[in-house]
Structure formats: structure tokens, C-alpha cells
Amino acid sequence: MKDLGQRRYLNPVLQILWYIKIGGQSCYPISSDPTRYDLEIGQAHYPNILEKVSRILNSRVLLRVMWYFLDHGAATDLVLAHKTGLSESSVKWARRQLQAMKIIHPAIHLQKDLFSKRGPRPTVWIIEEAMPGQVRDAVLLHYRLRSPKYRIALQVAQTLLDQYITKRRVKEITYGEVLLQVKKLKIPFNTYDIAELAAHYLHEKGVRIWR
């Protein structure tokens, strides 16, 4: 794609429209004459581009899912639901819409869970520019989210973020406090395994863990 140019508008709507116009021309050149505005030729080379953009911008669900793909390149339905906070049904609807618009497409199919006998195999969906590392990250996160230990660790970490770190406006916590929160749950898993996973998640969120 060619350079989008240096034109700047004070009105953000005009700026976005400019990027759409120039971005589309770089992919589907209409004419060698930049001053020519031929609607029929434009419609032939821009297959529903503005309609697609409008549909995404006018849907909160589509926009949240699209933002994730722009940032991360790849995801499964499970990853999208976890990262966007949307329901499973909303994620599936949005993914089907984006697939129909040919914005995302399937990359690889994953193995089904041991105890899951119904439904299709999980699929990693990607945008065209997704990097191999982004696909790998999507696969790893999907399998983590299927792990009962990891899901419990996320609950522990989120509880600490909501009730301790954010509420007290601090960016650090002791490992002992993480352990204490895990022990309160009285879960049938190794306490230290869950605490380590929770501590790792908190570290990824920018929280310093004192040991």
C-alpha cells in the first residue's frame, strides 16, 4: 500500500474519510488522474467498501471484535469472548459477519476438548496481515482459557485487581497476598500452581509482585 500522504484535517470525520479514500485508491486505483471522480468506476473497484466500514462502525459488537483483530491479528471465538467481554453468541455473530465481508478467514483448526463431543472444532480466525507469532499467541491463549487452573487463576487475579490494586490505587502486591486469596477459595488444585498463574497474569498487567 502506498503512502497515505501528509494531508491533515482539523475535523476528525474528514480525516477518517480521507484515509478511507486514499487507502482505497492505493489498493484499487481508479484513474491516473487524481482529480477524476467517476462514481461508476469507483463502485466497480471499491466493492462495498464504504458499506462494510459503515456496518462495522455502526455496530458496537462488530467494532469491538474488529478492534481486537486489528491489534492482535488472530483469535478464536473463545479468545474473543474473553478479551472483549462479549457473550459467546455475540462473538459468533460478529465473526460470521466479518467472515461474510471477507475481512477475516480461517487459518487453522484446533483439536477439540477431550470431553467435548458436539460442535465443530475450534478455529483460529485471522486478518490477511496476521503474523505467524500472532497465530501462535492465539492458539496458546485458547488452550490456556480451556484449562480449569488458568480460568481460576484469572478469577483470582481479577479479584485482586478490582478489590485491592485498583481500589487502593497501587501497582504492587506481595506474593503472600496472592497466596492468601487463592487459599480463600478452597479449590481442589495445588495452591501454588494457581498462585503462580495469577501472579504471572498480574505481572502482564503491569503489577509488581514482591516475593
Secondary structure, 3 states (H helix, E strand, C coil): CCCCCCCCCCCHHHHHHHHHHHHHHHHCCCCCCCCCCCHHHHHHHCCCHHHHHHHHHCCHHHHHHHHHHHHHCEECHHHHHHHHCCCHHHHHHHHHHHHHCCCEEEEEECCCCCCCCCCCCCEEEEECCCCHHHHHHHHHHHHHHHCHHHHHHHHHHHHHHHHHHHHHCCCEEEHHHHHHHHHHHCCCCCHHHHHHHHHHHHHHCCCEEEC
